[in-house]
Every structure is written in C-alpha cells, then in structure tokens.
Amino acid sequence: MSIKDNFTSDEWFKVMTGPGRAGAAVMAASPSGLTGLIAEARAISDATRESVSAATRTPLLEAMAADMLGTAPDAQPPQERARNAGEARDQSLQAVRQAAWLVSAKASPDDNAAYRQMLMRVAERTANAAKEGGFLGIGGKLVDEKEQEVLDELRRLLFPDGMPTTPASDMPAPAPDGSGNSG
C-alpha cells in the first residue's frame, strides 16, 4: 500500500499542488516584472524538485516525486479564480493550509515535518528569486515587506511551535550576482 492511498484524488491533488501554492502566495504578495516572474516560477520548480529528490526524502516525498514523473491527473477539482493579487495570495495561503492539514492528518510525523519544510523552502526560494522594486535591476530589495509578511504568515501556519533549525547545507546558495535572477 502506497502512502498516496491514504488520500482521495482531490486530497492528493491538494498535497501535490501545495508547494506551488506556497510559492504563488509569495508571488502574489509582490508581483514582479516578467523576468522576476520567470525567476520566481523557476524557483518554485527547482525547490520542489530538489526536495522530492533529496536523499533524505520521506515516503510522502517519494510518492510526490513518482507522480511528478508520471502523467498529469485526468481532472482537476474546480477552483475559484482570483480577481486580484490579494485574492490570489489569500487563496494560495488557504490551499497551503489545507494541504498541510491533510498531510498532518494522514501521513507520518516524519512525512509531515518534511512536507512542511518543503513548503517553507519553496516559499523562501521564491521570495529570494528576484528583486522587488528598483528600476532595470538597480535598487530594489531581494525580499520586500509584502513578501516577508507572507513568509512570516507561512511560518506561523506551518510551524506554530517555532520553525525547526535547518542545517546550513540545506539552505540554497545565493546567486553569484546577489540578485537571485541567475543561478
């Protein structure tokens, strides 16, 4: 029996899309220009792939990796479309909350911890992927106040008892130019 069997197809969809929704919450908090959006989308993909491919992955992350290599689900549950960036942020945070709850209710404590750490890693990598503000790459901040608010909210949501310490080797290295746009 696979860990995936613990979830209905709709629940598994929520678990699978949790990392993307964590990154989307950050993206919606402070929308970037085209190059920033591309860098942030790449950060979501890279951080998720690295998490499910790590040597220390749990059975839940192994099942997610297997599904990422497989075919897309036949039908996705209907989702309400956001009318603005604020609604997109709120919907994404709610989706992360639901996914984290499902994993905590239906998976082992190790899977739960690994999943929550992955969600936070995806959000942090997204926030650090591109500078916000400035002009033509000059000035701006790597993580602005709105993105930091989302990161803080995700930390409270995912780690109500405080975030576990992460070894420095798990943290992504900054881009050579410090912008987060190259890697």
C-alpha positions as CSV (number, residue, x, y, z in Angstrom):
1,M,0.0,0.0,0.0
2,S,1.4,3.4,-1.0
3,I,1.1,6.4,1.2
4,K,-0.8,8.0,-1.7
5,D,-3.6,5.5,-0.9
6,N,-4.3,7.4,2.3
7,F,-5.6,10.3,0.3
8,T,-8.6,10.8,-2.0
9,S,-7.7,12.0,-5.5
10,D,-8.9,15.5,-4.6
11,E,-6.8,15.5,-1.4
12,W,-3.7,14.2,-3.2
13,F,-4.2,17.0,-5.8
14,K,-4.1,19.5,-2.9
15,V,-1.0,17.9,-1.4
16,M,0.8,17.8,-4.8
17,T,-0.1,21.5,-5.5
18,G,0.9,22.7,-2.0
19,P,4.4,23.7,-2.9
20,G,3.3,25.6,-6.0
21,R,0.6,27.4,-3.9
22,A,3.3,28.3,-1.3
23,G,5.3,29.9,-4.0
24,A,2.3,31.5,-5.6
25,A,1.4,33.2,-2.3
26,V,4.8,34.9,-2.3
27,M,4.5,35.8,-6.0
28,A,1.0,37.3,-5.5
29,A,2.1,39.4,-2.4
30,S,4.5,41.4,-4.5
31,P,4.2,40.8,-8.3
32,S,7.4,41.1,-10.2
33,G,8.1,42.1,-13.8
34,L,8.4,39.4,-16.5
35,T,11.9,38.4,-15.7
36,G,11.1,38.3,-12.0
37,L,8.0,36.1,-12.6
38,I,10.1,33.7,-14.6
39,A,12.8,33.6,-11.9
40,E,10.2,33.0,-9.2
41,A,8.4,30.3,-11.2
42,R,11.7,28.6,-11.8
43,A,12.5,28.8,-8.0
44,I,9.2,27.0,-7.2
45,S,10.0,24.3,-9.7
46,D,13.6,23.9,-8.6
47,A,12.9,23.9,-4.8
48,T,10.1,21.4,-5.2
49,R,12.2,19.1,-7.4
50,E,15.2,19.3,-5.0
51,S,13.0,18.5,-2.0
52,V,11.4,15.4,-3.6
53,S,14.8,14.2,-5.0
54,A,16.8,14.6,-1.8
55,A,18.5,11.5,-0.4
56,T,16.7,12.1,2.9
57,R,13.2,12.2,1.4
58,T,10.4,10.5,3.2
59,P,7.8,8.1,1.7
60,L,5.4,11.0,1.1
61,L,8.0,13.0,-0.9
62,E,8.9,9.8,-2.8
63,A,5.3,9.4,-3.8
64,M,5.2,13.0,-4.9
65,A,8.4,12.5,-6.9
66,A,6.8,9.5,-8.6
67,D,3.7,11.5,-9.5
68,M,5.8,14.3,-10.9
69,L,7.4,11.9,-13.3
70,G,4.1,10.4,-14.2
71,T,1.2,11.7,-16.2
72,A,-1.0,14.6,-15.2
73,P,-4.2,13.8,-13.4
74,D,-7.3,13.4,-15.6
75,A,-9.5,16.0,-13.9
76,Q,-8.6,18.8,-11.6
77,P,-11.1,19.9,-8.9
78,P,-12.7,23.3,-9.8
79,Q,-11.1,26.3,-8.3
80,E,-12.4,29.8,-7.8
81,R,-10.4,32.3,-9.9
82,A,-8.9,35.2,-8.0
83,R,-10.0,38.6,-9.1
84,N,-6.8,40.4,-7.9
85,A,-3.4,39.7,-6.4
86,G,-4.7,39.9,-2.8
87,E,-7.3,37.2,-3.5
88,A,-4.7,35.1,-5.2
89,R,-2.4,35.4,-2.1
90,D,-5.3,34.5,0.2
91,Q,-6.4,31.6,-1.9
92,S,-2.9,30.3,-2.1
93,L,-2.4,30.5,1.7
94,Q,-5.7,28.7,2.2
95,A,-4.6,26.0,-0.2
96,V,-1.3,25.6,1.7
97,R,-3.2,25.4,5.0
98,Q,-5.4,22.7,3.6
99,A,-2.5,20.7,2.1
100,A,-0.5,20.9,5.4
101,W,-3.6,19.8,7.4
102,L,-4.2,16.8,5.1
103,V,-0.6,15.7,5.4
104,S,-0.6,16.1,9.2
105,A,-3.9,14.1,9.4
106,K,-3.0,11.3,7.0
107,A,0.8,10.9,7.0
108,S,3.5,10.1,9.5
109,P,5.1,12.7,11.7
110,D,8.3,12.4,9.6
111,D,6.3,13.0,6.4
112,N,4.5,15.9,8.0
113,A,7.8,17.6,9.0
114,A,9.4,17.0,5.6
115,Y,6.4,18.3,3.8
116,R,6.1,21.5,5.9
117,Q,9.8,22.1,5.5
118,M,9.5,21.7,1.7
119,L,6.6,24.2,1.6
120,M,8.7,26.7,3.6
121,R,11.8,26.1,1.4
122,V,9.7,26.7,-1.7
123,A,8.3,30.0,-0.4
124,E,11.7,31.2,0.8
125,R,13.4,30.3,-2.5
126,T,10.6,32.1,-4.4
127,A,11.0,35.2,-2.3
128,N,14.7,35.3,-2.9
129,A,14.5,34.6,-6.7
130,A,14.1,38.2,-7.9
131,K,14.5,41.7,-6.6
132,E,11.3,43.7,-6.0
133,G,11.2,47.4,-6.8
134,G,14.0,49.3,-8.3
135,F,14.5,50.1,-12.0
136,L,16.1,47.8,-14.6
137,G,17.7,45.7,-11.9
138,I,19.1,48.7,-10.0
139,G,18.0,49.1,-6.4
140,G,15.1,47.2,-5.0
141,K,15.1,44.5,-2.4
142,L,15.5,40.8,-2.7
143,V,12.7,40.2,-0.2
144,D,10.3,43.2,0.2
145,E,8.0,43.8,3.1
146,K,4.9,42.2,1.5
147,E,6.9,39.0,0.7
148,Q,8.3,39.0,4.2
149,E,4.7,39.2,5.6
150,V,3.7,36.1,3.6
151,L,6.8,34.2,4.7
152,D,6.1,35.1,8.3
153,E,2.5,34.0,7.9
154,L,3.6,30.7,6.3
155,R,6.0,30.2,9.2
156,R,3.2,30.7,11.7
157,L,0.9,28.4,9.8
158,L,3.4,25.6,9.2
159,F,5.3,25.8,12.4
160,P,3.1,27.1,15.2
161,D,5.6,25.9,17.8
162,G,8.5,27.6,16.1
163,M,10.4,26.6,13.0
164,P,12.9,23.8,13.3
165,T,16.5,24.6,12.6
166,T,17.7,23.8,9.1
167,P,21.3,22.8,8.6
168,A,23.2,25.4,6.6
169,S,23.9,22.7,3.9
170,D,20.1,22.6,3.2
171,M,19.9,26.3,2.5
172,P,20.2,27.4,-1.1
173,A,23.3,29.4,-2.1
174,P,22.6,32.9,-3.3
175,A,23.1,33.7,-7.0
176,P,26.6,34.9,-7.9
177,D,25.3,38.5,-8.6
178,G,23.2,38.5,-5.5
179,S,20.0,39.3,-7.5
180,G,18.6,35.8,-7.3
181,N,18.0,36.0,-11.1
182,S,20.9,33.8,-12.1
183,G,22.0,30.5,-10.8
